[in-house]
């Protein structure tokens, strides 16, 4: 069935990345939803609704009948829910975290998510049969749900997971950008942005798969995601991403040396653990029990430490990256998981979103 006429209000979340952005609603009767950014407000980001096709794939393009909106200084936006036969996902594009000139990585969320974060991105990219495993792993670290407002309140263990994903994504993104250089034509810049966003989504999908592999049957899911094991999870996901890039002819202009980039990611996760004081290889009881605001965990000194760690490991990763600009890139569609469309949706029309 089709979704019609509701207004969706969102606040972006970013760990990185970010990784992040917004809130969503599709299968509930809520007219609006709101949230908070996980790593400072992401201003000027485009958040759009992306209808999935009959194969449950998103094309990451704003097509006719889909809606978009820009986040404000607090990361908030309002975007209309489109009429989609097969449901939709929320997608973020661009924007900058307060105090940073780095573009935020691309994030996703199922259309019924309250917020868009690095964690909702994992859930959106996980096959429906395995989604419960990813959500259970996130909850085991002390989250109420996978789409919590991480900025307002999250356990140190949840923050560590989100910050580690963000740092790993930054390292790979920045290393590829280093390889591409800065002297690019407008067409090359557009192609580079699309290629990098596609690789970011591939990395997130591989991280989600590794979380399932390492936690689904684990008697102790907290231990399965402790600093030592999470570093191994992200390292393996990075290795798989390097293999995926190598195997895809559309990325023939980019080479990721698997061992080099994976080691850099392994290193940056260890540095994140040290920066936010969960570096004993496990989690103390308060790391999964006490929810605190992100600003209480990631203060200005810690932000500087995290940024330094990303810079250092970007340099190490860049030694294993070769990239040359291309004039055109056709982004592949990606399978996503959305809730079942509503059969009889109700709600007000309108909002700040733009119909494209």
C-alpha positions as CSV (number, residue, x, y, z in Angstrom):
1,X,0.0,0.0,0.0
2,X,1.0,3.6,-0.3
3,X,2.0,6.2,2.2
4,X,0.5,9.6,1.9
5,X,0.4,13.0,3.3
6,X,2.2,13.0,6.7
7,X,4.8,15.4,7.9
8,X,8.0,14.1,9.3
9,X,10.2,16.2,11.6
10,X,13.7,15.1,12.2
11,X,16.9,16.0,13.9
12,X,20.1,14.7,12.6
13,X,22.6,12.8,14.4
14,X,26.2,12.4,13.4
15,X,29.1,10.8,15.0
16,X,31.6,11.2,12.5
17,X,31.1,11.3,10.9
18,X,29.0,11.7,12.9
19,X,27.8,9.2,11.6
20,X,24.2,11.5,11.6
21,X,20.8,13.0,11.3
22,X,17.1,13.0,12.0
23,X,14.1,11.2,13.0
24,X,11.6,9.4,11.0
25,X,8.2,8.0,11.1
26,X,6.3,5.8,8.6
27,X,4.6,2.8,10.1
28,X,3.4,4.7,13.2
29,X,0.7,7.2,13.2
30,X,2.9,10.0,14.5
31,X,2.8,13.2,12.4
32,X,6.2,14.3,13.5
33,X,9.3,13.0,15.3
34,X,12.3,14.8,16.7
35,X,15.8,14.0,18.0
36,X,19.2,15.4,18.6
37,X,22.6,15.1,16.8
38,X,25.0,12.6,18.3
39,X,28.2,14.6,17.6
40,X,27.2,18.2,17.5
41,X,24.4,19.7,15.3
42,X,24.9,19.0,11.6
43,X,23.9,22.2,9.9
44,X,23.1,22.5,6.2
45,X,22.7,18.8,5.6
46,X,20.1,17.6,3.1
47,X,17.8,14.9,4.6
48,X,15.6,13.2,2.0
49,X,13.2,10.4,1.7
50,X,14.3,7.6,-0.7
51,X,11.5,5.3,-1.9
52,X,12.8,1.7,-2.3
53,X,12.0,-0.3,-5.4
54,X,10.4,-3.7,-5.8
55,X,13.7,-5.3,-4.9
56,X,13.9,-3.3,-1.7
57,X,16.8,-1.3,-3.0
58,X,17.5,2.4,-2.5
59,X,19.1,4.5,-5.3
60,X,20.3,7.4,-3.1
61,X,18.8,9.9,-5.5
62,X,16.0,12.4,-4.9
63,X,13.5,11.4,-7.5
64,X,10.1,12.8,-8.5
65,X,7.6,12.5,-5.6
66,X,10.4,12.3,-2.9
67,X,11.0,15.1,-0.5
68,X,14.0,16.8,1.0
69,X,14.8,19.5,3.6
70,X,17.9,21.2,5.0
71,X,18.9,20.9,8.6
72,X,19.1,24.1,10.6
73,X,21.8,25.2,13.0
74,X,20.5,22.7,15.6
75,X,20.3,19.9,13.1
76,X,16.5,20.0,12.9
77,X,14.4,19.8,9.8
78,X,10.9,18.8,8.7
79,X,10.3,16.7,5.6
80,X,7.1,15.3,4.2
81,X,6.5,11.6,4.0
82,X,6.3,10.5,0.3
83,X,3.8,8.1,-1.3
84,X,5.9,5.0,-1.7
85,X,4.6,1.6,-2.7
86,X,7.4,-0.3,-1.0
87,X,8.3,2.1,1.9
88,X,11.3,4.4,2.1
89,X,14.5,5.1,4.0
90,X,15.8,8.4,5.3
91,X,19.1,9.5,3.8
92,X,21.4,12.3,4.9
93,X,23.8,14.0,2.6
94,X,26.4,16.6,3.3
95,X,26.3,19.1,6.1
96,X,28.9,20.0,8.7
97,X,29.3,19.4,12.4
98,X,29.6,22.6,14.4
99,X,33.2,23.8,14.5
100,X,34.3,21.5,11.7
101,X,34.7,22.0,7.9
102,X,34.6,18.3,7.2
103,X,31.5,17.1,5.3
104,X,29.5,14.6,7.3
105,X,29.3,11.1,5.9
106,X,26.2,9.6,4.6
107,X,23.7,8.1,7.1
108,X,20.5,6.2,6.8
109,X,17.6,5.2,9.0
110,X,14.5,3.0,8.5
111,X,11.5,5.3,7.9
112,X,10.1,4.6,11.4
113,X,13.3,5.5,13.2
114,X,13.1,8.4,15.7
115,X,16.6,9.6,14.7
116,X,19.3,9.0,12.2
117,X,22.6,8.0,13.7
118,X,25.5,5.7,12.8
119,X,23.5,3.0,14.7
120,X,20.3,3.4,12.7
121,X,22.5,3.2,9.6
122,X,23.6,-0.3,10.6
123,X,20.0,-1.3,11.2
124,X,18.8,0.1,7.8
125,X,21.5,-1.9,6.0
126,X,20.8,-5.2,7.7
127,X,18.6,-7.8,6.1
128,X,15.2,-8.1,7.9
129,X,15.9,-11.6,9.1
130,X,19.0,-10.3,11.0
131,X,17.8,-6.9,12.1
132,X,16.8,-8.2,15.5
133,X,20.3,-9.4,16.1
134,X,21.8,-5.9,15.4
135,X,19.2,-4.2,17.6
136,X,19.8,-6.7,20.4
137,X,23.5,-5.9,20.3
138,X,22.9,-2.2,20.5
139,X,20.5,-2.6,23.4
140,X,23.0,-4.9,25.2
141,X,25.3,-1.9,25.5
142,X,22.6,0.0,27.4
143,X,20.5,1.7,24.7
144,X,16.8,1.8,25.1
145,X,16.5,1.2,21.3
146,X,18.5,1.4,18.2
147,X,17.3,4.9,17.3
148,X,18.0,6.6,20.7
149,X,19.0,10.2,20.9
150,X,22.6,9.5,21.5
151,X,23.5,13.2,22.1
152,X,21.0,13.6,24.9
153,X,21.8,10.4,26.8
154,X,23.8,7.3,26.0
155,X,26.0,4.9,27.9
156,X,29.8,5.1,27.4
157,X,29.6,1.7,25.6
158,X,27.0,3.0,23.1
159,X,29.1,6.2,22.6
160,X,32.2,4.0,22.0
161,X,30.4,2.0,19.3
162,X,29.1,5.2,17.5
163,X,32.4,7.1,17.9
164,X,34.4,4.1,16.6
165,X,32.2,3.7,13.5
166,X,32.5,7.4,12.9
167,X,36.3,7.4,13.3
168,X,36.7,4.4,11.0
169,X,34.5,6.0,8.3
170,X,36.5,9.3,8.6
171,X,39.8,7.5,8.2
172,X,38.7,5.7,5.0
173,X,37.0,8.8,3.6
174,X,39.9,11.1,4.3
175,X,42.4,8.7,2.9
176,X,40.5,8.4,-0.4
177,X,40.2,12.2,-0.6
178,X,43.9,12.5,-0.1
179,X,44.5,10.1,-3.0
180,X,42.1,12.0,-5.2
181,X,43.7,15.3,-4.5
182,X,42.1,18.7,-4.6
183,X,42.6,19.9,-8.2
184,X,39.3,18.4,-9.5
185,X,36.9,19.6,-12.2
186,X,33.2,20.0,-11.2
187,X,32.4,16.7,-12.8
188,X,35.2,15.0,-11.0
189,X,34.1,16.4,-7.7
190,X,30.6,15.1,-8.2
191,X,31.8,11.7,-9.1
192,X,34.2,11.6,-6.2
193,X,31.5,12.5,-3.8
194,X,29.2,9.8,-5.1
195,X,32.0,7.2,-5.0
196,X,33.0,8.1,-1.4
197,X,29.4,8.0,-0.2
198,X,28.9,4.6,-1.8
199,X,32.0,3.3,-0.1
200,X,30.8,4.7,3.2
201,X,27.6,2.8,2.9
202,X,29.5,-0.3,1.9
203,X,31.6,0.0,5.0
204,X,28.5,0.5,7.2
205,X,26.9,-2.6,5.7
206,X,30.0,-4.7,6.3
207,X,30.2,-3.5,9.9
208,X,26.5,-4.5,10.4
209,X,27.2,-7.9,9.0
210,X,30.2,-8.4,11.3
211,X,28.2,-7.2,14.3
212,X,25.6,-10.0,13.5
213,X,28.3,-12.6,13.0
214,X,30.0,-11.8,16.3
215,X,27.0,-11.2,18.5
216,X,24.0,-13.2,17.3
217,X,25.0,-16.4,19.0
218,X,27.1,-14.8,21.8
219,X,26.0,-15.6,25.3
220,X,27.6,-12.3,26.4
221,X,26.8,-9.6,23.7
222,X,28.5,-6.9,25.8
223,X,31.8,-8.8,25.8
224,X,31.4,-9.5,22.1
225,X,31.4,-5.7,21.5
226,X,34.1,-4.7,24.0
227,X,37.0,-2.5,22.8
228,X,39.2,-5.4,21.8
229,X,36.5,-7.3,19.9
230,X,35.0,-4.2,18.3
231,X,38.4,-3.3,16.9
232,X,38.5,-6.7,15.3
233,X,35.0,-6.3,14.0
234,X,35.8,-3.0,12.3
235,X,39.1,-4.3,11.0
236,X,37.4,-7.2,9.4
237,X,34.7,-5.0,7.9
238,X,37.3,-2.7,6.5
239,X,39.1,-5.7,4.9
240,X,35.8,-6.8,3.3
241,X,35.2,-3.2,2.1
242,X,38.6,-3.1,0.4
243,X,37.8,-6.4,-1.3
244,X,34.4,-5.1,-2.4
245,X,36.0,-2.0,-3.9
246,X,38.6,-4.1,-5.7
247,X,35.9,-6.5,-7.1
248,X,33.7,-3.6,-8.4
249,X,34.7,-2.4,-11.8
250,X,33.0,1.0,-11.2
251,X,35.8,1.6,-8.6
252,X,38.6,0.7,-10.9
253,X,40.1,4.2,-10.2
254,X,40.5,3.5,-6.5
255,X,42.7,0.9,-4.8
256,X,42.5,0.2,-1.1
257,X,45.5,-1.9,0.2
258,X,43.6,-4.2,2.6
259,X,46.2,-4.7,5.2
260,X,47.2,-1.0,5.4
261,X,43.7,0.5,5.7
262,X,42.5,-2.2,8.0
263,X,45.4,-1.7,10.4
264,X,44.7,2.1,10.4
265,X,41.1,1.4,11.4
266,X,42.2,-1.1,14.1
267,X,44.5,1.6,15.5
268,X,41.9,4.4,15.5
269,X,39.4,2.3,17.4
270,X,42.0,1.6,20.1
271,X,42.6,5.4,20.3
272,X,38.9,6.1,20.5
273,X,38.7,3.6,23.5
274,X,41.6,5.5,25.2
275,X,40.1,8.9,24.5
276,X,36.7,8.1,26.1
277,X,38.2,5.9,28.9
278,X,36.9,2.5,27.9
279,X,40.4,1.2,27.0
280,X,40.7,-1.7,29.5
281,X,39.7,-4.2,26.8
282,X,36.3,-4.7,28.4
283,X,33.5,-2.6,29.9
284,X,33.1,-1.7,33.5
285,X,29.6,-1.9,34.9
286,X,28.9,1.8,34.6
287,X,29.9,1.7,30.9
288,X,26.6,-0.1,30.1
289,X,24.4,1.3,32.9
290,X,24.9,5.0,33.2
291,X,23.4,7.2,30.4
292,X,25.0,10.6,30.1
293,X,24.9,13.4,27.5
294,X,27.4,13.1,24.7
295,X,29.0,16.4,25.8
296,X,29.8,14.8,29.2
297,X,31.8,12.1,27.5
298,X,33.1,14.0,24.5
299,X,34.3,17.3,25.9
300,X,36.5,19.7,23.9
301,X,39.7,18.0,25.1
302,X,38.4,14.6,24.0
303,X,37.2,16.0,20.7
304,X,40.8,17.3,20.0
305,X,42.2,13.9,21.0
306,X,39.7,12.1,18.7
307,X,40.5,14.4,15.8
308,X,44.2,13.9,16.3
309,X,43.7,10.1,16.2
310,X,41.8,10.3,13.0
311,X,44.4,12.6,11.4
312,X,47.2,10.2,12.4
313,X,45.5,7.1,11.1
314,X,44.3,8.9,8.0
315,X,48.0,9.4,7.1
316,X,48.7,5.8,7.8
317,X,45.7,4.6,5.7
318,X,46.6,7.0,2.8
319,X,49.9,5.1,2.3
320,X,47.7,2.2,1.2
321,X,45.3,4.2,-1.1
322,X,45.7,5.1,-4.7
323,X,42.9,7.1,-6.4
324,X,42.6,9.0,-9.6
325,X,39.6,11.2,-10.4
326,X,36.9,10.1,-12.9
327,X,34.4,12.2,-14.8
328,X,31.4,10.1,-14.1
329,X,30.2,7.5,-11.6
330,X,26.9,5.7,-11.7
331,X,26.1,4.8,-8.1
332,X,24.8,1.2,-7.5
333,X,21.6,0.6,-5.8
334,X,21.8,-0.9,-2.3
335,X,19.4,-3.3,-0.5
336,X,17.8,-1.6,2.6
337,X,15.2,-2.7,5.1
338,X,12.1,-0.6,5.7
339,X,9.0,-1.2,7.8
340,X,5.8,-2.4,6.1
341,X,3.9,0.5,4.6
342,X,0.8,1.8,6.4
343,X,-2.5,0.6,5.0
344,X,-4.5,3.6,6.1
345,X,-2.1,6.5,6.9
346,X,-3.4,9.7,8.3
347,X,-1.9,13.0,9.2
348,X,-1.4,16.6,8.1
349,X,0.2,17.5,4.9
350,X,2.8,20.2,4.4
351,X,6.0,21.0,6.2
352,X,9.3,22.4,5.3
353,X,10.3,19.7,2.9
354,X,10.6,20.3,-0.8
355,X,8.9,18.0,-3.4
356,X,11.5,17.4,-6.1
